[in-house]
Amino acid sequence: METADKKYTVIISDEATQMLVSHSRFLVQVSEQAALNLITEFKEKAKSLERSPKRNS
């Protein structure tokens, strides 16, 4: 059982970073706000993995 106060380290691979950059570059051609939203949501989801690492594989 996970404890509520335990904090995990989230490591974002180089490949995942490059994919985010690539998707953002494509998306910004359509909508700058959509690209910013993508980046913000990615950061929020990655941060949430610090507390709930088993929610995604």
N, CA, C and O atoms as CSV, one atom per row, in Angstrom:
chain,resi,resn,atom,element,x,y,z
A,1,MET,N,N,0.841,-1.179,0.000
A,1,MET,CA,C,0.000,0.000,0.000
A,1,MET,C,C,0.888,1.245,0.000
A,1,MET,O,O,1.864,1.327,0.746
A,2,GLU,N,N,0.536,2.204,-0.843
A,2,GLU,CA,C,1.306,3.434,-0.917
A,2,GLU,C,C,0.895,4.370,0.212
A,2,GLU,O,O,-0.271,4.431,0.602
A,3,THR,N,N,1.885,5.098,0.726
A,3,THR,CA,C,1.561,6.086,1.741
A,3,THR,C,C,1.324,7.428,1.065
A,3,THR,O,O,1.942,7.737,0.047
A,4,ALA,N,N,0.440,8.211,1.627
A,4,ALA,CA,C,0.051,9.484,1.030
A,4,ALA,C,C,1.200,10.487,0.987
A,4,ALA,O,O,1.218,11.366,0.126
A,5,ASP,N,N,2.153,10.367,1.901
A,5,ASP,CA,C,3.226,11.352,1.960
A,5,ASP,C,C,4.483,10.948,1.185
A,5,ASP,O,O,5.446,11.713,1.127
A,6,LYS,N,N,4.480,9.772,0.599
A,6,LYS,CA,C,5.647,9.337,-0.171
A,6,LYS,C,C,5.668,10.056,-1.517
A,6,LYS,O,O,4.638,10.189,-2.179
A,7,LYS,N,N,6.843,10.512,-1.909
A,7,LYS,CA,C,7.005,11.230,-3.166
A,7,LYS,C,C,8.028,10.481,-4.025
A,7,LYS,O,O,9.133,10.189,-3.567
A,8,TYR,N,N,7.662,10.180,-5.241
A,8,TYR,CA,C,8.521,9.452,-6.168
A,8,TYR,C,C,9.202,10.424,-7.124
A,8,TYR,O,O,8.723,11.537,-7.343
A,9,THR,N,N,10.309,9.994,-7.681
A,9,THR,CA,C,11.002,10.775,-8.698
A,9,THR,C,C,10.505,10.347,-10.068
A,9,THR,O,O,10.511,9.162,-10.402
A,10,VAL,N,N,10.082,11.313,-10.847
A,10,VAL,CA,C,9.597,11.041,-12.201
A,10,VAL,C,C,10.713,11.398,-13.165
A,10,VAL,O,O,11.228,12.516,-13.151
A,11,ILE,N,N,11.078,10.443,-13.998
A,11,ILE,CA,C,12.127,10.660,-14.990
A,11,ILE,C,C,11.467,10.654,-16.362
A,11,ILE,O,O,10.839,9.671,-16.754
A,12,ILE,N,N,11.612,11.744,-17.077
A,12,ILE,CA,C,11.054,11.856,-18.422
A,12,ILE,C,C,12.190,11.583,-19.401
A,12,ILE,O,O,13.189,12.302,-19.435
A,13,SER,N,N,12.021,10.548,-20.182
A,13,SER,CA,C,13.086,10.126,-21.099
A,13,SER,C,C,13.337,11.183,-22.174
A,13,SER,O,O,12.488,12.032,-22.448
A,14,ASP,N,N,14.515,11.108,-22.769
A,14,ASP,CA,C,14.849,12.001,-23.881
A,14,ASP,C,C,13.870,11.814,-25.031
A,14,ASP,O,O,13.472,12.776,-25.688
A,15,GLU,N,N,13.488,10.566,-25.263
A,15,GLU,CA,C,12.544,10.275,-26.345
A,15,GLU,C,C,11.181,10.939,-26.082
A,15,GLU,O,O,10.584,11.514,-26.992
A,16,ALA,N,N,10.702,10.857,-24.854
A,16,ALA,CA,C,9.426,11.492,-24.510
A,16,ALA,C,C,9.521,13.011,-24.643
A,16,ALA,O,O,8.585,13.655,-25.117
A,17,THR,N,N,10.636,13.575,-24.230
A,17,THR,CA,C,10.844,15.018,-24.357
A,17,THR,C,C,10.833,15.435,-25.817
A,17,THR,O,O,10.209,16.431,-26.182
A,18,GLN,N,N,11.525,14.670,-26.650
A,18,GLN,CA,C,11.558,14.990,-28.079
A,18,GLN,C,C,10.177,14.855,-28.723
A,18,GLN,O,O,9.820,15.631,-29.610
A,19,MET,N,N,9.411,13.872,-28.276
A,19,MET,CA,C,8.050,13.707,-28.802
A,19,MET,C,C,7.179,14.901,-28.417
A,19,MET,O,O,6.398,15.387,-29.235
A,20,LEU,N,N,7.307,15.377,-27.175
A,20,LEU,CA,C,6.541,16.542,-26.730
A,20,LEU,C,C,6.920,17.769,-27.561
A,20,LEU,O,O,6.050,18.526,-27.993
A,21,VAL,N,N,8.195,17.957,-27.776
A,21,VAL,CA,C,8.658,19.091,-28.591
A,21,VAL,C,C,8.112,18.980,-30.010
A,21,VAL,O,O,7.629,19.963,-30.571
A,22,SER,N,N,8.188,17.803,-30.580
A,22,SER,CA,C,7.704,17.586,-31.938
A,22,SER,C,C,6.200,17.859,-32.053
A,22,SER,O,O,5.757,18.553,-32.968
A,23,HIS,N,N,5.427,17.312,-31.123
A,23,HIS,CA,C,3.979,17.524,-31.140
A,23,HIS,C,C,3.639,18.998,-30.929
A,23,HIS,O,O,2.723,19.530,-31.555
A,24,SER,N,N,4.378,19.642,-30.050
A,24,SER,CA,C,4.131,21.057,-29.774
A,24,SER,C,C,4.440,21.918,-30.990
A,24,SER,O,O,3.693,22.845,-31.302
A,25,ARG,N,N,5.530,21.616,-31.674
A,25,ARG,CA,C,5.892,22.372,-32.886
A,25,ARG,C,C,4.826,22.224,-33.963
A,25,ARG,O,O,4.488,23.188,-34.650
A,26,PHE,N,N,4.302,21.017,-34.106
A,26,PHE,CA,C,3.232,20.795,-35.079
A,26,PHE,C,C,1.972,21.544,-34.665
A,26,PHE,O,O,1.354,22.234,-35.476
A,27,LEU,N,N,1.599,21.404,-33.404
A,27,LEU,CA,C,0.355,21.981,-32.906
A,27,LEU,C,C,0.376,23.502,-32.934
A,27,LEU,O,O,-0.661,24.121,-33.175
A,28,VAL,N,N,1.520,24.116,-32.697
A,28,VAL,CA,C,1.604,25.575,-32.675
A,28,VAL,C,C,1.282,26.169,-34.046
A,28,VAL,O,O,0.884,27.330,-34.139
A,29,GLN,N,N,1.452,25.385,-35.102
A,29,GLN,CA,C,1.091,25.859,-36.440
A,29,GLN,C,C,-0.419,26.027,-36.583
A,29,GLN,O,O,-0.890,26.824,-37.395
A,30,VAL,N,N,-1.164,25.279,-35.796
A,30,VAL,CA,C,-2.622,25.351,-35.811
A,30,VAL,C,C,-3.115,26.334,-34.756
A,30,VAL,O,O,-3.956,27.190,-35.032
A,31,SER,N,N,-2.579,26.199,-33.542
A,31,SER,CA,C,-3.029,27.023,-32.427
A,31,SER,C,C,-1.938,27.106,-31.371
A,31,SER,O,O,-1.536,26.100,-30.785
A,32,GLU,N,N,-1.470,28.320,-31.142
A,32,GLU,CA,C,-0.448,28.507,-30.116
A,32,GLU,C,C,-0.999,28.136,-28.738
A,32,GLU,O,O,-0.299,27.527,-27.929
A,33,GLN,N,N,-2.239,28.501,-28.477
A,33,GLN,CA,C,-2.842,28.191,-27.184
A,33,GLN,C,C,-2.956,26.686,-26.978
A,33,GLN,O,O,-2.727,26.195,-25.872
A,34,ALA,N,N,-3.308,25.949,-28.026
A,34,ALA,CA,C,-3.413,24.490,-27.923
A,34,ALA,C,C,-2.045,23.882,-27.599
A,34,ALA,O,O,-1.956,22.946,-26.804
A,35,ALA,N,N,-0.995,24.403,-28.203
A,35,ALA,CA,C,0.360,23.909,-27.930
A,35,ALA,C,C,0.751,24.194,-26.482
A,35,ALA,O,O,1.333,23.341,-25.812
A,36,LEU,N,N,0.434,25.387,-26.003
A,36,LEU,CA,C,0.727,25.730,-24.609
A,36,LEU,C,C,-0.070,24.851,-23.657
A,36,LEU,O,O,0.440,24.431,-22.618
A,37,ASN,N,N,-1.317,24.575,-24.009
A,37,ASN,CA,C,-2.153,23.696,-23.184
A,37,ASN,C,C,-1.571,22.290,-23.117
A,37,ASN,O,O,-1.575,21.662,-22.058
A,38,LEU,N,N,-1.071,21.798,-24.243
A,38,LEU,CA,C,-0.458,20.467,-24.283
A,38,LEU,C,C,0.726,20.393,-23.323
A,38,LEU,O,O,0.853,19.445,-22.548
A,39,ILE,N,N,1.581,21.396,-23.388
A,39,ILE,CA,C,2.769,21.419,-22.532
A,39,ILE,C,C,2.372,21.519,-21.060
A,39,ILE,O,O,2.924,20.819,-20.212
A,40,THR,N,N,1.420,22.385,-20.767
A,40,THR,CA,C,0.961,22.550,-19.383
A,40,THR,C,C,0.366,21.258,-18.846
A,40,THR,O,O,0.667,20.846,-17.726
A,41,GLU,N,N,-0.478,20.623,-19.647
A,41,GLU,CA,C,-1.111,19.381,-19.203
A,41,GLU,C,C,-0.071,18.277,-19.006
A,41,GLU,O,O,-0.160,17.500,-18.056
A,42,PHE,N,N,0.901,18.209,-19.895
A,42,PHE,CA,C,1.978,17.222,-19.758
A,42,PHE,C,C,2.710,17.413,-18.432
A,42,PHE,O,O,2.959,16.451,-17.705
A,43,LYS,N,N,3.048,18.657,-18.128
A,43,LYS,CA,C,3.752,18.950,-16.877
A,43,LYS,C,C,2.908,18.566,-15.665
A,43,LYS,O,O,3.420,18.004,-14.697
A,44,GLU,N,N,1.606,18.876,-15.725
A,44,GLU,CA,C,0.716,18.548,-14.609
A,44,GLU,C,C,0.613,17.035,-14.411
A,44,GLU,O,O,0.664,16.547,-13.282
A,45,LYS,N,N,0.467,16.302,-15.509
A,45,LYS,CA,C,0.347,14.840,-15.412
A,45,LYS,C,C,1.644,14.223,-14.922
A,45,LYS,O,O,1.621,13.297,-14.111
A,46,ALA,N,N,2.767,14.719,-15.401
A,46,ALA,CA,C,4.060,14.201,-14.951
A,46,ALA,C,C,4.251,14.486,-13.460
A,46,ALA,O,O,4.743,13.632,-12.723
A,47,LYS,N,N,3.866,15.672,-13.020
A,47,LYS,CA,C,3.984,16.035,-11.606
A,47,LYS,C,C,3.096,15.142,-10.739
A,47,LYS,O,O,3.482,14.767,-9.632
A,48,SER,N,N,1.904,14.803,-11.244
A,48,SER,CA,C,0.984,13.979,-10.456
A,48,SER,C,C,1.520,12.553,-10.274
A,48,SER,O,O,1.129,11.856,-9.338
A,49,LEU,N,N,2.407,12.128,-11.163
A,49,LEU,CA,C,3.009,10.806,-11.018
A,49,LEU,C,C,3.923,10.715,-9.796
A,49,LEU,O,O,4.225,9.619,-9.325
A,50,GLU,N,N,4.363,11.871,-9.282
A,50,GLU,CA,C,5.181,11.864,-8.076
A,50,GLU,C,C,4.426,11.265,-6.896
A,50,GLU,O,O,5.031,10.663,-6.009
A,51,ARG,N,N,3.126,11.427,-6.884
A,51,ARG,CA,C,2.299,10.932,-5.779
A,51,ARG,C,C,1.566,9.629,-6.127
A,51,ARG,O,O,1.256,8.837,-5.237
A,52,SER,N,N,1.293,9.410,-7.403
A,52,SER,CA,C,0.530,8.227,-7.829
A,52,SER,C,C,1.212,7.560,-9.025
A,52,SER,O,O,0.672,7.580,-10.131
A,53,PRO,N,N,2.381,6.975,-8.817
A,53,PRO,CA,C,3.141,6.438,-9.946
A,53,PRO,C,C,2.515,5.201,-10.600
A,53,PRO,O,O,2.831,4.878,-11.746
A,54,LYS,N,N,1.650,4.524,-9.892
A,54,LYS,CA,C,1.083,3.289,-10.442
A,54,LYS,C,C,-0.209,3.524,-11.203
A,54,LYS,O,O,-0.863,2.569,-11.622
A,55,ARG,N,N,-0.587,4.794,-11.390
A,55,ARG,CA,C,-1.827,5.073,-12.118
A,55,ARG,C,C,-1.676,4.850,-13.612
A,55,ARG,O,O,-2.672,4.632,-14.302
A,56,ASN,N,N,-0.466,4.899,-14.124
A,56,ASN,CA,C,-0.169,4.641,-15.543
A,56,ASN,C,C,1.026,3.705,-15.609
A,56,ASN,O,O,1.872,3.669,-14.716
A,57,SER,N,N,1.063,2.959,-16.686
A,57,SER,CA,C,2.230,2.079,-16.858
A,57,SER,C,C,3.393,2.837,-17.454
A,57,SER,O,O,4.459,2.262,-17.671
